[in-house]
């Protein structure tokens, strides 16, 4: 079997991107600087919204912080951050965190089958710095507080059910969450310079209110190897008590955990402090360094993937790009945002059909949290 075919076989079924071939031989490899032109071709000059896109792609602004979403009474929140899409009949819903304190919370935009905005509304209020999170297989959104001793809140994208704090998932500087339906666990990243990579094992899969066990990945200081899981003794420390990341001495440290995405037995997560992308192989509890910075992709943050097998990584800083990493190791920008150097890109997500892509510039052109902009890109995405 040719190498490309092997990589494709490993990723297409679960919609996750493969990285450098060294991962399959156990060698940690730094992905080179844009090995080839991306699958969509070069970026064209900026459009009227200030976005550089490949030929055949168009953009629109769907929301601005402090302004009512068109056709609705909902005022879009400040500092839009992590997000995800949920199928809604023939349409879909895009949820978006608000990374401010106080206030925080989550907003949502509902689209009809034609992609027109049908409604916008609030699904979580009065929380703190809701940064990233994760979508569950039972169609809820886990919104994570990026503060010391922060919590995870489970929310309803339709806004019909009240959001609930899930204490058993731990009290720490949460960033992102990714659900593994095979092992029935949820992986969690921690945004600290000496942060950890966690696994939550619910007592009842699909019911996070039934409690569970929080564990931390333990390993040496290497960039690849075998991992074990150790239970966190006190997942709910009081403010000022020993943080969860310091309770297990053998826990492996990750420099600023950010985005987290699971598919097909693998969980990909980013660390901003050292500009790395990691792969955790859930089938055999091994981990690898998949990308080691130094190329076109820098300021790694939120991540998602397409059903084709491409991974999309949003930059916090860098060149203000969203880059694609393809199954044959091409790294290239698919979006570049102009004149917003004081911002960061976040919340990348595809609609269910895979032909519309959403993301936000958290602080827009002014660099202020009150100037966030949420975009939609339409085009011939591979899916």
N, C-alpha and C positions, 0 to 999 in steps of 0.2 A: 504494500500500500504506500503510495506517495505521501510525503510528509504533510502536504496541504490537506490531503484527504483525511489523514489521521487527525489533524487539528479540527477539521470540520466535523468529523464524527464525534469529537469530544464536546463540541459546543452547540451545534444546531438544535439538538433536541431540547435544550434548556434555555436557549437564548442568551448565552453568555459568551463573551469574547475570549479567545485564547491569546496568549502573549508569545514571548520568544521561545523558540524551539528548545532552548536549554532547560526549560521547565520540565520537559518530558524525559530528560536524561538525568535530572537531579542537579544540574548546574545552574547557579544563579547568574543571570545574564542582564546586562543593561541594554534596554532597547535602544538601537541607534537613532540618530537624529533624522527623522523623516526618511525612511528607506527609499521611498518612491512617492510619486504624486498620489494623492488620495483617490479613492474610487470615484469621487464626484468631480474630479478635476480641480483646477486652481480656483482660488477665491477671486471674485470680480470686485470692481470698485464698490464702495459702500452705497447701499440703497437709501431711500428717503428716511429710513429709520436709523441710519448709521451702522447698519450691519453689512459686513462683507460675506457674501454667500457664493456657493458654486452656481454655475449656469443651470437654469431650470428651477431654482429655489426662490421663494418669495417670503416676505415677513410681514407681520402686522403686530401692532401693540394691542394687547387685550385688556391691560389694566395699568394704572399709574397710582402710586401711593398718594393718599389724600384726595383722590378723585373718585366719583361714582363710576362703577363699571357700567359701560354703555348699556342702556335699556333696563337697568336695575336700580335699586335703591341702596345697594351695598357700596360703602366707601372702602376702596382697596387699602389694605393694611400697609404699614411701614415695614421696611426691611424684609421683603419677601425672600424666603430661603428655600429649604428642601421641599420637594413636591412629588406628586405621583398622579397617574390617571386611573380612573375606574370606569368600567363599562356601565352605561345607564340606558338600557333598552337599545335603541339604534343610535343613541348618542353617547356622551361620556362626561365625566366630571374631572376637573383638575383641582387638586387641593394644594395649598401653599402655606407653609409656616411663616410666622412673623418673628424675626429675631430681635425683638426689643425687650427692654425691661425698665419699668414694669409694663404690663400689658400682654405682650407675647400673643399666643393663640394661633389659630389656623383659620384661613378663609378658603372658600371654594367657588369655582365657576362651573356652571353646567352648560353644556353645549348640546344642540339638537343634532339630528342625523346629518344635516348639511354643514355643520361646523359653526352655526350661528349661536351667539350667546343667548341662552334662554333664561338664566338666573344667576345670581351671585349672592353669597350669604356667609355667615359665620358658623363655624362648627366647634370652636374652642375659645374660651376667654380667660383672662386673668391668670396667665401663667408667666413664665420667665424665659426670655431668649430661646424661643422654639427654633432650633437650628435645622437639623436634618430629621430623619426618622425612617419609616419603612412601611410598606404595604403588606397586609396579611393575606393569606389564602382565603380567609372568610370575609374579605372586602371591608376591612377597617384600616384606618391610618394610624400608625404609631408615631406620635409627635414627641420629640425628645428635647428636654431642657438642657441647654449648654451653659450650666452654672454649677459651681461646686455644690454638692449635695442636691443635685437636680433629679427630677423624676421623668418617667415615661407616661404619657397619657394616650389612652386608646380612644379614637374618635370615629364618628359615623360620617362618611363623606356626603351622605344625603341630609344630614342635620336632623334626622328624626329622633335619634337617641342621644341622650346626654353623654358627653365625654366622661371617661372614668380614669382616675389615676391608678396605675398598676404598680403598687409599691413593691411587689415581690421581684420586679425586674431591677431593683437596686436603686440606690441613691448615690449618684456620682455625676461627674461632668459628662453627661450623655451627648452623643453626637448622632449616630445613625444606627439603624436596626435592619436586619435582613432575615427573613424567615426561611427555614429549611424544612419543607414538608416531609422529607424522607425520614430524617432522624427526629422530626417533631421538636425542633429547638429553634431559638432565635439568637442570632449573633449580634453583638453590640460593640460599637467602638467608643473610645473615650478620648476627648480632646484635652489631653494634658501632655507636657513634654516627656513625662515618664508614665504615660497612660498604658492601659491594658486592653486586651481583646477578650471579651466575655461571651459566655454562652448561657442562655436561660432555658431551663428545661421545665416547661409547664406541667403541672400535675394532670391537667386535662387539656389536650391539644384542641384549640378552638375556643377555650374558655380561660382567658388570662386572669380572670378573677378568682380562679380556684387555687392560686398560689403556685409555687414551684421552687426550683433550686437554681441559684446563681453560681456559676463557675467561672474561673479565670484560666486562660491558656498559660501553661507553664512550659518553659523550655530554656535553653541556654541563650547565649548572646549571638549565636550564629544567625545568618540570613536564610538558612534553610535547615530542615531537619524534622525530627519527630516531636510531636507535642503531646502533652497530657493535660487533663482538665482537673482542677482542684476546686473544691467548694469554697466559696467566700464565707468565712465564719459569721460575719455580721453585715448582710447586704444593706441594712438600713441604719447606718451610723448616725448618731445625733450630730448636729453642727459642732465642729470642733473636735469630735472623736477621730479615731484613726480611719482615714479614707479607705474605701474598698481596695484601691490599687496597692495599698501598703500592708494589707492584711495577710498576703501570701508571699512569702519571701522569694519563692522560686518563680513567680510570675514573670513572663517575658514582657519587656518594656517596648512600647512603640511611641515614636516621637510625634505626638499630635494626631490621633486617629480622626479621620474625617469620613468620607463616603464609604458605604458598605452595600454590596449587592451579591445576591446568591442566585445561582442557577446550575443545574446538572452536576450536583455533588461538589461544587466549588463556591467559595465565598471570596470575592475580591474586595479589598479595602485599601484606602489610601492613607498616607501619613504626611501631613503638610510640613512638619519640621525638617524632614530630610528628603522631601520630594520623591516619595517612593509609592509604588503600587505593589501590594502583596497578594498572593494567592494562598488560601487555606483549602486544602483538599480534605473535605469532610469524610470521604470514604475510608481514608486510612490515617486520619489525624496527622497529616504532614503539612508543612508550610514552606513557601518559596518566596524569594524576592523576585518579582516579575518585572519591575521597571525601577531604574535607579537614577532617575533624573538626568540632567545634563543635556537634554535634547529640546526639541520644539515645545514639548509638553512640560510646563512648570507650574508651580502653585496648585498642585493636584488637590481636588476637593470632591464634590458630589460626583457620583458615577451612576450610569445605567447602561442597559444594553438593548439591542434589537433582536428580534427573533432570527435574523440572518446570522447572528454571531458576532456582530461588531460591538465593541465597547465604546461608550461616549464618556469622556472625562471633562468636567467643567473646571476652569481655572479660577482660583482666588488670587488675582494679580496676574503674574506672567504677562502674556500678550493679550489678555482678556479674550481668550479663545475657548471654544469647546472643541476638543480634539477627538478624532476617531483612532482606535487601535483595531486593526482588522485581523482576522484569523491567520493571514499570511504576513503579519508583523509590520504592516505599514502604519506609521504614525503621522497624522496630518491634521491640520485644522479644518473643520467643516463650518465654523462660524467664527468671525472675529468682530468684536464690538469696538467701534471707534469713539474716541474722546470721552472715555469713562474710566480713566486710569485710577480713580479713587474708589472704585467699586469692586465687586466680585461677581462672578457668574455662579448660579446655583439653581437647584430645582429641576434638572433635566429629566424629561419624561416623554414617552411616546403615547399617543392615543391608541386605543385598542387595534385600529386598523394598521398602525405603523406608518401612516403617511403624514401625520402632523406631530410636530415636536415642540415642547414647551420648555421655557427656562426663564429665569429672572436675572436682571442686573440689580443687585441689592440696593445700591446707593446711587444709581443713575449717573447723570452728567455732573451733578453738584457735589457728589461724595457724601451726601446726607442720607440718613435712613428714611427721611420723609420724601425722598425722590426715587424710590424703587420703581422699576419698570418690568412688567412681565410680557414676554413675547411668545408668538406662535410662528413657527416656520413650516411651510408646506412645500413639498417637493418629492422627487423620486427617490426617497430613502430605500435602501435595500432591506427587504423584510420578507 
